[in-house]
Amino acid sequence: MPLSNPPSFGFPTRIITYAPRGIFSPNSFDPLRASLSQNYSQEYSRQAMLSPLCLAASRGLTEIVRFLERFDYMDKQRDLDLALSLANRSGHIKTAALLLDKKANPGRKASANGLHGAAWRGLDRQICDYVKYFDADPDVFDGSSATPVIYAILGTQDEQAAWETIECLSNLGARSCTRFGSQNLSYSDIARREGKKFLARKLEEWETAPSPTVLNSSRESSCMPGEDNDVQPDNEQPREVPEATGGTDSSRESSCTVGEGDDVQPDNKRPREDSEVDGGAKRARGA
């Protein structure tokens, strides 16, 4: 059976000007779908067909990425955006910084993007930069309707570090009311299903809090927005996200649909480039 791309990537395998390379990952490329669906095998969710650019980014081969980026081809912007997600997911900060400089969009909608990859790995400083300087939505969906908070819950960090990343996202405007799948699962429900008791408790406190203030914070978050950005939530009902089906649902709000504006590039502001993975005190479970 030929390999194909997971729905979280937001586009199928494409045969264009390059020969895509099939790879397997020790962790799921499609974390929400793998968590929700009993019929979606873990083995399938760990395979993908990557372009040479994305493959190089996922392995932190910065100079090869620099070389490959010079070539133009169909859907190059999508490739750059996915490459940024994969670089962050693996903790390759210098590679990710190069991709940003080459106009990768860290907040691309309906696709795994740089913000998702940063949340997976716990790159809190990059998360802040993407939201503040590149207008990335802290609740942006990937191709399977997973948010950055989902990537933090199901990613490679331990539970304490994952909670710190979720604090960062919350302080930047991520909402706690999103629900997932046919069972209308909350973030705390998903953490509990994964056996993450500490994280489930903290998420439940967040979900039931009367304000967006993160409860029992162990530190002052570096992602706390300024007064102008501290928008209080209204009395909206929880958003319901349909069971992951490999694409976005037309009933979702327009911010979840890929449109012509998705490839609009940010201004000339650039985040700080770190020489090593952000959050040195954070403990990762694995790459």
N, C-alpha and C positions, 0 to 999 in steps of 0.2 A: 504494500500500500504506500503510495507516494506521500511524502510529508507535505503538510500545509500549514498556513499561519493560524494562530489562535485568534478567535474573534476579538479579543482585547486589543489587538494591534489596529483594528479598524479597516483593514484592507486584506484581500486574499493574496495568495502567491501570484506574482506577476512574472511572466517571461518577457523581458524587454531587451535592453542592450547589454545585460550581464547575465551570467549563469548564477542563480541563487544557490546558496549552500545550506544544506540541511544540518541542523545542530540539535543537540539535546542538552537540557539544563537540569541541574539537581533540584531546582525549584520551579514552580509553575510560572509560566508566562501569563497565565489567565487565572489569577488567584480567586476572584469572586466566583466565576463559573465552576472552578474545581471545588470550592467550598460548598456551594449551594446544591450542585447537581450530583446525585448519586450515580447517574448514568454517564457522567463525563469522567473518563479515566484519567488518573494522575499522569500516567505515561503519555497520553495524548497531549495534555496541557503543558508538558515540558519540552515539546518539540516545536521547531519553527524553521521556516525557509528564509534566510537572511541574504540581503544584498552584500557585496563586498564591503561597502561603507559601514553598514550596520554590524557586520561581523567584526570588522576592525575596531569599531567603537566599543563593542561588548567586551573586547579583550584588552582595551586600553592601548591600542597601537596608534598613538597620536600622530606620528609622522606619516603613517600609511593613510590615516583619515585625512590629513592635510593634502596628500597627493590625490586621493580619490575624489575629494570634494571639488577639484578643479574641473572635472568632467560634467557636462550637462546631459541630462536624459529625462525621459518622461517620469513624472512624479518624484523628482529629486527633492522637492520640499518635504513631502511625506517621509522620504528616506532620512533626511536630516533630522526631522522631529523625532522619529522612532529611534534613530541612532543616539540622540541625546538621552532618551529614556533608558536605553540599554547601557550607556556609559555610566549614568548615575546609579542604576540598579546594581552595577558591579563595583561602584565606588571609585571610578576612574575620573577624578576631579579635573585633571589637566585636559583630558580628552573632551570632557563636557564643556570646559571653558572655551576650547577651540571651536566646538560646534556652535556655541552661542555666538561667538565672534563671526561665524559663517552664516548667521541668520537663522539658526534653528529656533523654532517656536516652542518654548517650554510649557505652554498652556494649550496646545492644540486640542480641539474638542473632538469627542467621539473616537479617540485613539489613545493608546498608551503614549504618554508624553514625558517630558523632563520632570514635571512636578510629581507624577506618579512614581517615576524611578527614584527621585529624591526621598519621597515618603517611605518607599520600600526599604531604602538603605539607611534612613535616619539622617539625611543631610539637611539639618534644620536651617542652616545659614543660607543654603541654596534655595530652600523653600521660601524663605522670607524675601530673598532677592527676586525670585520669579513673580511673586505676587505684587511686590511693591514697584518693581522697575519694568516688568514685562506684562503687567495686567493679567496674569494667570488667575483663573477662578479657583479658589481653594476647594470648591465642590465639583470641579470638572469631572465628567465621566470619561472612561475609556470606552472601547468598542463593546464591552460587556456590561456597561453601566456601573463599573467600580469607581469609587471616588478615591482621592488621595488618602483619606482616613482608612478606607479598606486596605489600601496598600500598606499602610503603617501597621494595621492589626495583623495582617497575614505575612508581613515581610520578615527580614532576617534578623531583626533586633530582638533582644529580650523584652519582657513585658514592661519593665520600668522605662527603658529607653524608648519603646514604642509609645508609651503614654506621653513622654516629653515631646515627641514629634506631634502627637495629636493635640497637645496643649498649644504648640506653635501654630498649627492649622486653625484651631479654634480661635486663637487671638487674632488671626488674620481674617476671620469671617466664616470659617467652615461651620455648617449647621449640624446639629445633633439629631435632627428630626427625620433624616432620610431613612426610608425602609426599602428592603430588598426581597425579591423573589415572591413566589406565590404565597408563602407563609408570612409575608409582611414583617420580615426580621429586622430588628434594630441592630445598631453597631454592637451593643452589649450582648445581644442574642448570638451574633456571629462569633464574638470572642469566646463566649461560653461554650458554643459548639466545638470550638477548637481547643477546649481545655485550658483556656487562659483566664484563670479565676481572678487574679489581681486586676488584669486589664478589663475584664467584664465588670467588676465592681466600680472601677474608676469611670468607665464609660456610662454606666447606669447613673452615677452621680451627675455626670455631665448632661445626660438626656433629661433628667428630672429637675435640673437646676432652674430657678425662675428667671435667670439672666444668663447671658453668654459668658459670664465669668467662670473660669475653670476652677473647680473646687480643689482644695487641699494641695495647691501647687507647691512642689518641693523647691522651687526656685523662681526668681523673677524672670519671666520669659523675655528673650531678646527680640521676640516677634510681636511684642505688644504694640498695636497700632496707635497712632496719635489721636488727639481729640477729634479731629475732622473725620477720621475713619472709623470711630467707635460707634457704629450704627447699631441701635438696639433692634432686636427682632420684633416683628409684629405678631399677631395672633394666628399666623398661618397654620394650617393643618400639616401634619407630616407628609412629606413627599413620598409617594409609593413608586418604587422602581420595579418594573416587571422582572420576572424570572429571566436570567441571562439567556438570550436566544441567538447571540452572535451578531447583534446589531442594535441600533438604537430604536426606541419606540416612538412613533409619530405623535403619541399623546404626551410625551415629555415636553418640558418647556423648551423654548427655542435655543437656549444656551447649550443644549445637549445635542444639537443637530449640526453636522458639518455643513458649512455654507461658504459662500464666496469670500467672506471676511476672515476665514480661518488662517489664511496665509499672509495676512497683513503683519508686517514686521514691526517690532517695537522701535522706540527711538534710540538715540545713541548712548543712553545710559547703560552701563555694564556693571554687573555685580563684581564683588571682589573675587579674585582667583585664589584658591587655597592650594597649598602644596601637598596636603594630605587630607584624608577623609575627615569631614567636619564632626565635631562631637567626640573628641578623643577619649572622654571618659565613658562613652557609650560602649556597651558590650553587644557584639553581633553573634548570632547563633551560627552563621555561616555565610558564604558568599552567595 
